[in-house]
């Protein structure tokens, strides 16, 4: 995604099922880091609510 300064941290809690789904979708997307994948999810959502159980845009 480029060289950006990331000086803020976001902590979340999840269960194993949701974490596994996140990792599965991240791997399928080709993004290497959680931060880049979350950036992508935020960009494609364009302010719409994301379904937290599937990481898809409603």
C-alpha positions as CSV (number, residue, x, y, z in Angstrom):
1,X,0.0,0.0,0.0
2,X,3.0,2.3,0.2
3,X,5.1,3.8,2.9
4,X,2.8,5.4,5.5
5,X,3.5,6.4,9.0
6,X,1.3,4.4,11.3
7,X,1.4,5.8,14.8
8,X,-2.0,4.8,16.1
9,X,-3.1,1.4,17.2
10,X,-6.6,-0.1,17.2
11,X,-7.3,-3.0,19.5
12,X,-10.3,-5.3,19.0
13,X,-11.5,-8.5,20.6
14,X,-13.0,-11.3,18.6
15,X,-13.7,-15.0,18.8
16,X,-11.8,-17.7,17.0
17,X,-14.4,-18.2,14.3
18,X,-14.4,-14.5,13.3
19,X,-10.6,-14.3,13.4
20,X,-10.4,-17.4,11.2
21,X,-12.9,-15.8,8.7
22,X,-10.9,-12.6,8.7
23,X,-7.6,-14.4,8.0
24,X,-9.2,-16.5,5.3
25,X,-10.6,-13.4,3.5
26,X,-7.3,-11.5,4.0
27,X,-5.3,-14.3,2.5
28,X,-7.7,-14.6,-0.5
29,X,-7.5,-10.8,-1.1
30,X,-3.7,-10.9,-1.5
31,X,-3.1,-8.3,1.3
32,X,-0.1,-9.2,3.5
33,X,-0.9,-7.3,6.6
34,X,-4.0,-6.7,8.7
35,X,-3.5,-3.0,8.4
36,X,-3.5,-3.1,4.6
37,X,-6.6,-5.4,4.5
38,X,-8.5,-3.1,6.9
39,X,-7.5,-0.1,4.8
40,X,-9.0,-2.0,1.8
41,X,-12.2,-2.8,3.7
42,X,-12.7,0.8,4.7
43,X,-12.1,2.0,1.1
44,X,-14.6,-0.4,-0.4
45,X,-17.2,0.3,2.2
46,X,-17.3,4.0,1.4
47,X,-18.9,4.9,4.7
48,X,-21.5,2.1,4.5
49,X,-21.9,-0.3,7.4
50,X,-19.9,-3.4,7.1
51,X,-21.4,-6.7,8.2
52,X,-19.0,-7.6,11.1
53,X,-19.6,-11.3,10.7
54,X,-18.5,-11.6,7.0
55,X,-16.5,-8.4,6.3
56,X,-18.8,-7.6,3.4
57,X,-20.5,-4.3,2.6
58,X,-24.3,-4.2,3.1
